[in-house]
Amino acid sequence: MEMDAMGKQQREEVLLRAASDGNLRLLKKMARAMSSGGQGEASVLAAVEDGEGNRALHLAAGEGRLEVCRYLVEDLRLDVNQLNFKGETPLFCSAHSGRAAAATYLLDHGADPSAGKGRSPVHGAAARGHCEMLEMLLSRGADVDIDSVQGTPLHAALLYRQDGTMKILLEHHADPNKVFAIGYTPLSWALRPMPTVSLESVKLLIEAGADVDFIDFTGDSYVMLAVKYDIPGTGILKCLLDAGANPNIPDECGTTPIELAASKGRKDMVEMLFPLTSPISTLPEWSIDGIISHVKHFGLKPMDKQERAKKLTELKQKASEAFKSGQYYIAALLYSSAMAFGPSPDDFATILANRSLCSLRAMNGRTALADASSCRMLRPLWPKACYREGAAFMLLKDYEKACKAFADDGLKLDPTNSHLANALREAQEAAKNARCPGK
């Protein structure tokens, strides 16, 4: 295709691809061609961005294209700390992708290792497990406890199960008790199955001084979380108890960890908790077998209807607040917790739709689709459920199924829905481009 025949959008795509590929000759050629009305190459390259606000320097840094970085920074004097739509700098891109040479170059030319309104470069290195990169950033003065939409770098390392970078952060005196936003700590992450709990992380945090009796943002003690999520053989519960964690803190229903363990059929946990748990007056026989037998026959103490409704409302409100502040994973966890408090079928469907949206924003297409499909089963005539399902298929690049969800399902239910109509047009265009990539 001749350059003169290219549309503006195509030119921008070619320019950005040249930066990402390290094709400096093509990048310069496109920048010159797009310069007009007194606008120079620097102005063009400072302005052209992709759908996430990444400009040429973000893309070159993320791919480690040093020649392009030198041209943009030294020849054109572009801002080395420019932000994309997520508040991330070019240094973040190089740190996140493990491009050490590019990161070193940017740092040597004025990049701020703590800069960013979304996630800092330290978060990027910590989340991806780039230990040498993290060490370099910290040696250049990066703040080890800097906050972001994911919490501190320690939160990020734990969220992505990066024991190596977590250890480095703690060695640099990261705060193991830092509470972020609605009330979660690094230990909150370590105790959750993502996909499994992390005994190594728990041990490292406790050694660093983590408070083992902190109440989690869901209202549970860490001992209660260990009973809820522990997998046989991991030793998480024993680790907490050995560290002096209090096993007598009940949850908001009044259930103690030993009762929950009995209800789950975990005699090993009951045996571990029994010597450290204060006798419960409502249990007629205070023995290991007596506790298990009582819970087996009578179940756990139920929360009354009014309290359940109050708790459900509280969790949904917290989830909404977390979502608005960009904490999509936290919001999804809170919606999951809300499901345990007896929402009506319609309310349950709404929670599923909201949790699906959390997964969409977190770029987790499979989880988003699972929730959207469940939502449609509960409310088959709800256009929003169709929209969520279509959006999930779009994220998974299954454009034909996305078209069906938007058109054959959603628009048939609500022909005047502009959101569905716009989404359908995008899906049809994406499907067309996928079939004919050269056109």
C-alpha positions in Angstrom: 0.0 0.0 0.0 1.4 3.4 -1.0 1.8 5.9 1.9 -0.4 8.5 0.2 -3.3 6.0 0.0 -3.1 5.3 3.8 -5.7 6.8 6.1 -4.8 8.7 9.2 -5.5 5.7 11.4 -3.5 3.3 9.2 -0.5 5.7 9.3 -0.6 5.9 13.0 -0.8 2.1 13.3 2.2 1.7 11.0 4.2 4.3 13.0 3.5 2.7 16.3 4.3 -0.8 14.9 7.6 0.6 13.6 8.5 1.8 17.1 7.5 -1.5 18.7 9.5 -3.5 16.0 12.6 -1.3 16.3 12.3 -0.2 12.7 13.9 3.3 13.1 14.0 4.0 9.4 10.3 3.4 8.9 9.5 5.3 12.1 11.3 8.4 10.9 9.7 8.1 7.4 6.2 7.9 8.9 6.8 10.8 11.3 8.1 13.0 8.4 5.1 12.0 6.3 2.7 12.9 9.0 4.3 16.2 9.8 2.2 19.1 8.4 1.2 22.7 9.2 4.4 23.4 11.0 4.1 20.3 13.1 7.5 18.5 13.4 8.4 14.9 13.9 8.7 15.4 17.6 5.1 16.7 17.9 3.8 13.8 15.8 5.6 11.2 17.9 4.6 12.9 21.2 0.9 12.8 20.1 0.2 9.5 18.3 -1.0 6.8 20.7 -2.7 3.4 20.7 -6.0 2.5 22.4 -4.3 2.4 25.8 -2.5 5.7 25.4 0.9 4.1 24.6 3.1 6.3 22.4 6.2 5.4 20.5 8.5 5.6 23.5 6.2 3.3 25.6 6.2 0.7 22.9 10.0 0.9 22.1 10.8 0.7 25.8 8.5 -2.2 26.3 10.3 -4.1 23.5 13.8 -3.0 24.4 14.3 -1.1 21.2 17.3 1.0 22.2 17.9 2.7 18.9 14.4 4.0 18.8 14.6 5.1 22.5 17.8 7.1 21.8 16.2 8.8 18.8 13.1 9.7 20.7 14.8 10.8 23.9 18.1 12.4 22.7 17.3 13.6 19.2 13.6 14.6 19.6 13.8 15.4 23.4 10.5 13.7 24.2 9.4 13.5 27.8 10.9 10.4 29.3 8.2 10.2 32.0 5.2 10.6 29.7 2.1 8.6 30.9 -0.3 6.4 29.0 -4.0 6.1 29.9 -3.3 3.8 32.8 -0.8 6.2 34.2 2.3 4.2 33.3 5.6 5.5 32.1 7.9 4.1 29.4 10.1 2.9 32.3 7.2 0.9 33.6 6.9 -0.8 30.2 10.5 -1.8 30.2 10.5 -2.9 33.8 7.3 -4.9 33.3 8.7 -6.7 30.3 12.1 -7.2 31.8 14.0 -5.1 29.3 17.0 -4.3 31.5 19.0 -2.4 28.8 16.1 -0.1 28.0 15.3 0.5 31.6 18.9 1.4 32.4 19.0 3.8 29.4 15.8 5.5 30.5 17.0 5.8 34.1 20.3 7.3 32.8 18.3 9.9 30.9 16.0 11.2 33.6 13.3 8.5 34.1 11.8 8.6 37.6 11.8 5.1 39.1 8.8 5.9 41.2 6.8 7.8 38.6 3.3 6.8 37.5 -0.3 7.5 38.4 -1.3 3.8 37.9 1.5 1.4 38.6 5.1 2.5 39.1 8.0 0.7 37.4 8.7 -1.0 40.8 5.2 -2.5 40.6 5.8 -3.8 37.1 9.1 -5.5 38.0 7.6 -6.9 41.3 4.5 -8.3 39.6 6.4 -10.0 36.8 9.1 -11.5 39.0 12.0 -9.5 37.5 14.4 -9.7 40.4 17.5 -8.0 38.9 15.3 -5.2 37.5 13.7 -4.7 40.9 17.1 -4.5 42.6 18.2 -1.9 40.0 15.1 0.3 40.5 15.4 0.2 44.2 19.2 1.1 44.0 18.2 4.1 41.9 16.0 5.5 44.7 12.6 4.0 43.9 10.1 4.1 46.9 9.7 0.5 48.1 6.2 1.3 49.6 4.8 3.5 46.8 1.0 3.1 46.4 -0.9 2.3 43.2 -4.2 0.9 42.1 -2.8 -2.5 43.2 -1.5 -1.3 46.5 2.3 -1.3 47.2 4.8 -3.3 45.1 4.7 -5.9 47.9 0.9 -6.3 47.3 1.6 -6.7 43.6 4.3 -9.3 44.1 1.9 -11.3 46.3 -1.0 -10.9 44.0 1.0 -12.6 41.2 2.8 -15.1 43.5 6.3 -13.8 42.9 8.1 -15.0 46.0 11.5 -13.8 44.6 10.6 -10.2 44.2 8.6 -10.3 47.5 11.7 -11.4 49.3 13.7 -8.6 47.8 11.1 -6.0 48.8 11.1 -7.2 52.4 14.9 -7.1 52.4 14.6 -3.5 51.5 12.2 -3.0 54.4 8.9 -3.0 52.6 6.1 -2.6 55.2 4.4 -6.1 55.7 1.4 -4.5 57.4 0.7 -1.8 54.8 -3.1 -1.5 54.6 -4.4 -0.5 51.2 -7.7 1.1 50.3 -10.7 -0.9 51.7 -8.4 -2.8 54.1 -6.3 -5.5 52.6 -2.7 -6.3 53.5 0.1 -8.3 51.8 -0.9 -11.3 54.1 -4.5 -11.0 52.8 -3.1 -12.0 49.4 -0.8 -14.7 50.6 -3.7 -16.5 52.3 -5.9 -16.6 49.2 -5.8 -19.4 46.6 -4.6 -17.8 43.3 -4.6 -20.6 42.3 -3.1 -21.8 45.6 -2.1 -20.3 48.9 1.6 -19.5 49.4 3.2 -21.0 52.5 6.6 -19.4 51.5 5.0 -16.0 51.3 3.2 -16.4 54.7 6.5 -17.4 56.3 8.4 -14.5 54.8 5.7 -12.0 55.9 5.6 -13.3 59.4 9.4 -13.2 59.7 9.2 -9.6 58.5 6.7 -8.7 61.3 3.3 -9.1 59.8 0.4 -8.7 62.2 -1.1 -12.2 62.3 -4.3 -11.0 64.1 -5.3 -8.3 61.6 -9.0 -8.5 60.5 -9.2 -9.0 56.7 -11.3 -6.7 54.5 -14.0 -9.4 54.3 -14.3 -9.3 58.1 -12.4 -12.6 58.7 -9.3 -13.1 60.8 -6.3 -14.6 59.1 -6.9 -17.9 61.0 -10.4 -18.0 59.6 -9.1 -17.4 56.1 -6.6 -20.2 56.6 -9.4 -22.6 57.5 -11.5 -21.4 54.6 -8.8 -21.6 52.0 -6.1 -24.0 53.3 -5.3 -27.0 51.2 -4.2 -30.3 52.9 -0.4 -30.3 53.2 0.3 -26.6 52.8 0.7 -26.0 56.5 -0.6 -22.4 56.4 -2.8 -22.8 59.5 0.0 -24.3 61.6 2.3 -21.5 60.4 -0.1 -18.9 61.7 -0.8 -20.6 65.0 3.0 -21.1 65.6 3.3 -17.4 65.1 0.8 -16.7 67.9 -2.3 -16.0 65.8 -5.5 -15.9 67.9 -7.8 -18.8 67.0 -10.8 -17.4 69.0 -11.8 -14.5 66.7 -15.2 -15.3 65.2 -16.5 -14.2 61.9 -19.4 -11.8 61.5 -21.8 -14.7 61.9 -20.3 -15.6 65.2 -18.6 -18.7 63.9 -15.2 -19.6 65.2 -12.4 -21.1 63.2 -12.7 -24.5 64.9 -16.4 -24.7 64.2 -15.8 -23.9 60.5 -13.1 -26.5 60.4 -15.5 -29.1 61.8 -18.2 -28.1 59.3 -15.7 -28.7 56.5 -14.9 -32.1 57.8 -11.3 -31.1 58.5 -10.5 -33.1 61.6 -6.8 -32.3 61.2 -7.6 -28.6 61.6 -9.9 -29.2 64.5 -7.1 -31.2 66.3 -4.7 -28.4 65.6 -7.0 -25.6 66.8 -8.4 -27.5 69.9 -5.6 -26.9 72.3 -5.5 -23.2 71.6 -9.2 -22.5 71.4 -11.2 -21.3 74.4 -14.2 -23.6 75.2 -17.4 -22.5 73.5 -20.4 -22.5 75.9 -22.9 -23.5 73.3 -21.2 -26.8 72.6 -22.3 -29.4 75.1 -19.2 -31.6 74.8 -15.8 -29.8 74.6 -13.7 -32.4 72.9 -12.5 -32.9 69.3 -15.1 -35.5 68.6 -17.8 -33.6 70.5 -17.2 -30.4 68.4 -17.3 -32.4 65.1 -20.4 -34.3 66.1 -22.3 -31.2 67.2 -21.5 -29.2 64.0 -22.3 -32.3 61.9 -25.8 -32.6 63.4 -26.8 -29.0 64.0 -24.7 -27.1 61.5 -23.2 -23.6 62.1 -25.1 -20.8 63.8 -27.2 -19.1 61.1 -27.2 -15.3 60.7 -30.7 -13.8 61.0 -32.4 -12.5 57.9 -32.0 -8.8 58.8 -28.3 -9.3 59.5 -27.8 -11.2 56.3 -29.4 -8.4 54.3 -27.3 -5.8 56.0 -24.1 -7.7 55.3 -25.1 -8.3 51.7 -25.7 -4.5 51.2 -22.4 -3.7 52.9 -20.4 -6.1 50.7 -22.0 -4.8 47.5 -21.3 -1.2 48.5 -17.6 -2.1 49.3 -17.4 -3.9 45.9 -18.7 -0.9 44.1 -16.2 1.4 45.8 -13.4 -0.9 45.0 -14.5 -1.1 41.4 -14.7 2.7 41.1 -11.1 3.0 42.4 -9.8 0.5 39.8 -9.4 -2.4 42.3 -11.1 -4.9 40.1 -9.7 -8.1 41.7 -10.8 -6.8 45.1 -14.2 -5.9 43.8 -14.6 -9.4 42.4 -13.6 -11.0 45.7 -16.2 -8.8 47.5 -18.9 -9.8 45.1 -18.0 -13.4 45.6 -18.3 -12.9 49.4 -21.7 -11.2 48.9 -23.1 -14.3 47.2 -22.9 -16.2 50.5 -25.5 -13.9 52.1 -28.6 -15.1 50.3 -29.2 -12.6 47.5 -32.5 -13.1 45.6 -32.2 -14.7 42.1 -32.3 -11.3 40.4 -29.8 -9.8 42.8 -27.6 -12.9 42.3 -27.7 -12.3 38.5 -26.8 -8.6 39.0 -23.8 -9.6 41.2 -22.7 -12.1 38.5 -22.9 -9.3 35.9 -20.9 -7.0 38.0 -18.3 -9.6 38.8 -18.1 -10.3 35.0 -17.4 -6.6 34.4 -14.6 -6.8 37.1 -13.0 -9.6 35.1 -13.4 -7.7 31.8 -11.6 -4.7 33.3 -8.9 -7.0 34.6 -8.6 -8.4 31.1 -9.6 -11.9 32.3 -11.8 -13.1 29.5 -12.5 -16.7 30.6 -13.7 -15.7 34.1 -15.8 -12.9 32.6 -17.4 -15.3 30.2 -18.2 -17.9 32.9 -20.0 -15.2 35.0 -21.8 -13.7 32.1 -23.0 -17.2 30.9 -24.2 -18.0 34.4 -25.9 -14.6 34.6 -27.8 -15.3 31.3 -29.0 -18.7 32.7 -30.5 -16.9 35.7 -31.9 -14.0 33.6 -32.2 -15.1 30.0 -34.3 -12.0 29.0 -31.9 -9.4 30.4 -30.0 -7.5 27.6 -27.2 -6.6 30.0 -26.4 -10.3 30.4 -26.1 -10.6 26.6 -23.9 -7.5 26.5 -21.5 -8.9 29.2 -21.3 -12.2 27.3 -20.6 -10.5 24.1 -17.9 -8.3 25.7 -16.2 -11.5 27.1 -16.2 -13.1 23.7 -14.6 -9.9 22.3 -11.9 -10.0 24.9 -11.3 -13.7 23.9 -11.2 -12.6 20.3 -14.1 -14.9 19.4 -15.8 -12.3 17.3 -18.4 -14.5 15.6 -19.8 -15.5 19.0 -19.6 -11.9 20.2 -21.8 -10.8 17.2 -24.3 -13.5 18.1 -24.5 -12.4 21.7 -24.9 -8.7 20.7 -27.3 -9.2 17.8 -29.2 -12.5 17.8 -29.6 -12.4 21.6 -29.2 -8.8 23.0 -30.7 -6.6 20.2 -33.6 -9.0 19.7 -34.5 -8.4 23.4 -33.9 -4.6 23.2 -33.7 -3.3 19.5 -33.2 0.3 20.6 -30.2 -0.4 22.9 -27.4 1.9 21.6 -24.7 0.1 23.7 -25.5 -3.2 22.1 -25.7 -1.7 18.6 -22.3 0.0 19.0 -20.8 -3.2 20.4 -22.2 -5.2 17.5 -20.6 -2.8 14.9 -17.3 -3.2 16.7 -17.6 -7.0 16.8 -18.6 -7.1 13.1 -15.6 -5.0 12.1 -13.3 -7.1 14.2 -14.7 -10.3 12.7 -14.2 -8.8 9.2 -10.6 -7.8 10.0 -9.9 -11.3 11.5 -11.2 -13.0 8.3 -9.3 -10.6 6.0 -6.2 -9.3 7.9 -4.5 -7.9 4.8 -7.4 -5.6 3.9 
